[in-house]
Amino acid sequence: MHKFEDLKIWKKAIDVAEKSYRLTADFPNDEKYNLTSQIRKSAVSIPSNIAEGAGRNTNGEFKQFLGIANGSSFELITQLFLSERLNLLQKEIAQPVIKEIVEVCKMNYSLQKSIS
């Protein structure tokens, strides 16, 4: 069992989730139950799965939840790219967050390797 609050990856993932909420705050109301909701769910899923995995009994279980978090990261990147294409987000706003998500993915891969 790991103390998830001390993990750098979890802290970075929480930052990404917060930024994702702020990015979608000005999305049109007709996107409230569509893309806004999907972005927020994906963003919250990343640190949530890291935390849940950290609380599991074995490193194998932890690694499994890190894999789920990584999948959510790729979902979020896709949703932000789509938001750009739909002109809901400007590229200058979305790209720094996408870069942070990629950083979380790299941290995730490194953490997975270290617990193998």
HELIX and SHEET records of a PDB file:
HELIX    1   1 PHE A    4  ASP A    6  5                                   3    
HELIX    2   2 LYS A    8  THR A   24  1                                  17    
HELIX    3   3 ASN A   29  GLU A   31  5                                   3    
HELIX    4   4 LEU A   35  ALA A   54  1                                  20    
HELIX    5   5 ASN A   59  ARG A   85  1                                  27    
HELIX    6   6 LYS A   91  SER A  114  1                                  24    
END                                                                             
